[in-house]
Amino acid sequence: MIKDLDPRIWTMHWGRTFRVSNFQQLLQTPGFFLQRREEDTTHQVSIFTTADNATCVVCVNSDIYERAMNQARLRNPIRDLQGMREFLKKIGFRLDRPDRFFYANEMEFRPKPIPQGVVVQPLKESDQFAFEEMTHATSKEDLEAGFVELDHTLVFGAFIHEKMVSRASAFAFDQEEWIFDVGYVTHPDYRNQGFGAMCASELTKQIFAMNKIPQIRVEPQRKASLQVAHTLGYPFFGTWEYDEAEQDE
């Protein structure tokens, strides 16, 4: 439940991202809410929809807000997310691909067992060759979606006979370094065998040991990555969409 979330999730990320003081209260109230940002941020449009689709909060800059209000004065108010999408398209704004957000808690976390013959361990500089070997075998799209780097704060790899078959890493997602974002990617020849979940599971344990909050972000169309979050017991929090960096003039 949203009301049961660690309060740091609100203060360290979402409250600052949306720049709306009553953001937490809005998400706990069913309905569609169009809000003017209280100050500028990177994105001119941010949309958050709760996991149960009961609440949608849209935060926009002052210019877009005034244009939306002008449309309402013309007896064509924006009443829901579909209406907001149509309005944004009309004024030349494109939304980037959405991300689904999951947050782990120690009560619901389900560690993934590591079977005999598989070694899951922290990666070191000496693992650079195995890291690069797996990189060459993996598509650019999968590498970008997983976003696993050797220089991240925490990095784990899964090995079979010294061959890296999967890897995962985590880095601080907020200024105070309370929320740690977990990414993972698996060698194309070793998918659908749970190796990504094994690496993400070990990372999650480490993040809990640091008294931090594990977070997973996944694009909705990446079914295997979504399954890792479900397998480990990460509850679904909601979906975030925002405008693309470059818009039509």
C-alpha positions as CSV (number, residue, x, y, z in Angstrom):
1,M,0.0,0.0,0.0
2,I,1.2,3.5,-0.8
3,K,0.5,4.7,2.8
4,D,2.9,2.0,4.1
5,L,5.9,3.0,2.0
6,D,9.1,4.1,3.7
7,P,8.8,7.9,4.1
8,R,12.2,8.4,2.6
9,I,10.7,7.3,-0.8
10,W,8.5,10.4,-0.7
11,T,11.1,12.9,0.6
12,M,14.2,11.7,-1.2
13,H,12.7,11.3,-4.7
14,W,9.1,11.8,-5.6
15,G,8.4,14.9,-3.6
16,R,11.5,16.6,-5.2
17,T,10.8,15.1,-8.7
18,F,7.3,16.5,-8.9
19,R,7.9,19.7,-6.9
20,V,4.3,19.5,-5.5
21,S,4.1,19.8,-1.7
22,N,0.9,17.6,-1.4
23,F,2.1,14.9,-3.8
24,Q,1.8,12.1,-1.2
25,Q,-1.7,13.2,-0.3
26,L,-2.7,13.3,-3.9
27,L,-1.5,9.8,-4.6
28,Q,-3.7,8.5,-1.7
29,T,-6.8,10.1,-3.2
30,P,-8.5,8.4,-6.2
31,G,-8.9,10.6,-9.2
32,F,-7.2,12.7,-11.9
33,F,-5.2,15.7,-10.7
34,L,-3.6,18.4,-12.9
35,Q,-1.1,20.4,-10.9
36,R,1.2,23.4,-11.6
37,R,4.8,22.8,-10.6
38,E,5.9,24.9,-7.6
39,E,9.3,25.4,-9.2
40,D,11.1,24.4,-12.4
41,T,12.6,20.9,-12.9
42,T,14.3,19.1,-15.8
43,H,11.0,17.9,-17.2
44,Q,8.2,20.2,-18.2
45,V,5.6,17.4,-17.9
46,S,5.6,14.6,-15.3
47,I,2.8,12.0,-15.0
48,F,2.5,9.5,-12.2
49,T,-0.1,6.7,-12.2
50,T,-0.5,4.5,-9.2
51,A,-0.2,0.7,-9.5
52,D,-4.0,0.2,-9.2
53,N,-4.7,3.0,-11.8
54,A,-7.0,4.7,-9.3
55,T,-5.0,7.9,-9.2
56,C,-3.1,9.9,-11.8
57,V,-1.2,13.1,-11.0
58,V,0.1,15.3,-13.8
59,C,2.5,18.1,-13.0
60,V,3.3,20.6,-15.6
61,N,5.2,23.9,-15.9
62,S,3.3,27.3,-15.7
63,D,3.0,27.7,-19.5
64,I,1.4,24.3,-20.1
65,Y,-0.8,24.7,-17.1
66,E,-2.2,28.0,-18.3
67,R,-2.8,26.6,-21.8
68,A,-4.7,23.7,-20.2
69,M,-6.8,26.1,-18.1
70,N,-7.6,28.1,-21.2
71,Q,-8.9,25.0,-22.9
72,A,-11.1,24.3,-19.9
73,R,-12.5,27.8,-20.1
74,L,-13.5,26.9,-23.7
75,R,-15.7,24.2,-22.2
76,N,-13.3,21.4,-23.0
77,P,-11.6,20.6,-19.7
78,I,-9.1,17.8,-19.3
79,R,-10.7,15.1,-17.2
80,D,-8.4,12.1,-17.5
81,L,-5.1,10.8,-18.6
82,Q,-6.3,10.1,-22.2
83,G,-7.5,13.7,-22.4
84,M,-4.1,14.9,-21.2
85,R,-2.3,12.8,-23.8
86,E,-4.5,14.3,-26.5
87,F,-3.9,17.8,-25.2
88,L,-0.1,17.3,-25.0
89,K,0.0,15.9,-28.6
90,K,-2.0,18.9,-29.8
91,I,0.5,21.4,-28.4
92,G,3.5,19.4,-29.7
93,F,4.7,17.5,-26.6
94,R,5.8,13.9,-26.8
95,L,6.0,11.7,-23.8
96,D,9.1,9.5,-23.3
97,R,8.7,5.8,-22.7
98,P,7.2,5.1,-19.2
99,D,9.0,3.4,-16.4
100,R,7.3,1.1,-13.8
101,F,8.7,1.5,-10.3
102,F,9.0,-1.2,-7.7
103,Y,10.3,-0.8,-4.1
104,A,11.5,-3.7,-2.0
105,N,10.8,-4.1,1.7
106,E,12.3,-6.7,4.0
107,M,8.9,-8.2,5.0
108,E,8.0,-9.1,1.4
109,F,11.4,-9.7,-0.1
110,R,11.9,-13.2,-1.5
111,P,15.6,-14.0,-2.0
112,K,16.4,-16.1,-5.0
113,P,18.3,-19.4,-4.1
114,I,21.6,-20.0,-5.9
115,P,21.9,-23.5,-7.2
116,Q,25.0,-25.7,-7.1
117,G,27.3,-24.9,-10.0
118,V,26.5,-21.2,-10.1
119,V,28.6,-18.6,-8.4
120,V,27.2,-15.1,-7.7
121,Q,29.7,-12.7,-6.3
122,P,30.7,-9.0,-6.2
123,L,32.6,-7.9,-9.3
124,K,36.2,-6.6,-9.2
125,E,38.5,-4.9,-11.7
126,S,39.9,-8.3,-12.5
127,D,36.5,-9.3,-13.9
128,Q,36.8,-6.7,-16.6
129,F,37.5,-9.3,-19.4
130,A,34.5,-11.4,-18.5
131,F,32.4,-8.2,-18.2
132,E,33.4,-7.1,-21.7
133,E,33.0,-10.5,-23.2
134,M,29.4,-10.6,-22.0
135,T,28.9,-7.0,-23.2
136,H,29.9,-8.0,-26.8
137,A,27.4,-10.8,-26.8
138,T,24.5,-8.6,-25.6
139,S,22.4,-6.1,-27.7
140,K,22.8,-2.4,-27.2
141,E,19.1,-2.1,-26.3
142,D,19.4,-4.7,-23.5
143,L,22.6,-3.1,-22.2
144,E,21.0,0.4,-22.1
145,A,17.8,-1.0,-20.4
146,G,19.8,-2.9,-17.8
147,F,22.4,-0.2,-17.2
148,V,25.0,-2.2,-15.3
149,E,28.4,-0.7,-14.9
150,L,31.5,-1.9,-13.2
151,D,32.0,1.5,-11.5
152,H,28.6,1.6,-9.8
153,T,28.4,1.4,-6.0
154,L,27.4,-2.3,-5.9
155,V,28.0,-4.7,-8.8
156,F,27.4,-8.5,-8.8
157,G,27.9,-11.1,-11.5
158,A,26.7,-14.7,-11.9
159,F,29.3,-17.2,-13.3
160,I,29.1,-20.7,-14.6
161,H,32.6,-22.3,-15.1
162,E,34.1,-18.8,-14.9
163,K,31.8,-17.5,-17.7
164,M,29.7,-14.4,-16.8
165,V,26.1,-15.3,-17.6
166,S,24.4,-12.4,-15.8
167,R,25.2,-9.2,-13.9
168,A,23.5,-6.5,-11.8
169,S,24.5,-3.2,-10.3
170,A,23.0,-0.5,-8.1
171,F,23.7,3.2,-7.6
172,A,22.2,6.0,-5.5
173,F,19.1,7.4,-7.2
174,D,18.6,10.4,-4.9
175,Q,20.8,13.2,-3.6
176,E,20.9,11.8,0.0
177,E,21.7,8.3,-1.3
178,W,18.8,6.6,0.4
179,I,17.3,5.0,-2.6
180,F,19.4,2.6,-4.7
181,D,18.4,1.8,-8.3
182,V,18.9,-1.9,-9.3
183,G,19.6,-2.8,-12.9
184,Y,20.4,-6.2,-14.4
185,V,21.1,-7.8,-17.7
186,T,21.6,-11.5,-18.7
187,H,23.7,-13.1,-21.5
188,P,21.3,-13.9,-24.4
189,D,22.3,-17.6,-24.2
190,Y,21.4,-17.9,-20.5
191,R,18.0,-16.1,-20.2
192,N,14.8,-17.4,-18.6
193,Q,16.9,-19.4,-16.1
194,G,16.7,-17.0,-13.1
195,F,20.3,-15.7,-13.3
196,G,19.2,-12.1,-13.4
197,A,17.0,-12.6,-10.3
198,M,19.9,-14.2,-8.5
199,C,22.2,-11.2,-9.1
200,A,19.4,-8.7,-8.2
201,S,18.6,-10.8,-5.1
202,E,22.2,-10.5,-3.8
203,L,22.2,-6.8,-4.6
204,T,19.0,-6.3,-2.7
205,K,20.4,-8.0,0.4
206,Q,23.4,-5.7,0.3
207,I,21.2,-2.6,0.0
208,F,19.1,-3.7,3.0
209,A,22.3,-4.3,5.0
210,M,23.2,-0.6,4.2
211,N,19.8,0.5,5.6
212,K,18.9,1.8,2.1
213,I,15.8,1.3,-0.1
214,P,16.1,-1.0,-3.2
215,Q,14.3,0.3,-6.3
216,I,13.7,-1.4,-9.6
217,R,12.7,0.6,-12.8
218,V,11.4,-1.3,-15.8
219,E,9.8,-0.3,-19.1
220,P,6.4,-2.1,-19.3
221,Q,7.2,-4.0,-22.5
222,R,10.3,-5.7,-21.0
223,K,8.4,-8.7,-19.6
224,A,11.4,-10.7,-18.4
225,S,12.7,-7.8,-16.4
226,L,9.3,-7.2,-14.9
227,Q,9.3,-10.9,-13.8
228,V,12.5,-10.4,-11.9
229,A,10.9,-7.7,-9.7
230,H,7.8,-10.0,-9.2
231,T,10.0,-13.0,-8.4
232,L,11.9,-11.1,-5.7
233,G,8.7,-9.7,-4.1
234,Y,9.2,-6.1,-5.1
235,P,5.7,-4.5,-4.8
236,F,4.6,-2.4,-7.8
237,F,4.4,1.3,-6.8
238,G,3.4,3.0,-10.0
239,T,4.3,4.3,-13.5
240,W,6.2,7.5,-14.3
241,E,6.1,9.2,-17.7
242,Y,7.7,12.5,-18.7
243,D,8.3,14.6,-21.8
244,E,11.1,13.9,-24.2
245,A,14.2,16.1,-23.8
246,E,13.7,17.7,-27.2
247,Q,10.3,19.0,-28.3
248,D,9.1,20.4,-31.6
249,E,9.6,24.1,-31.9
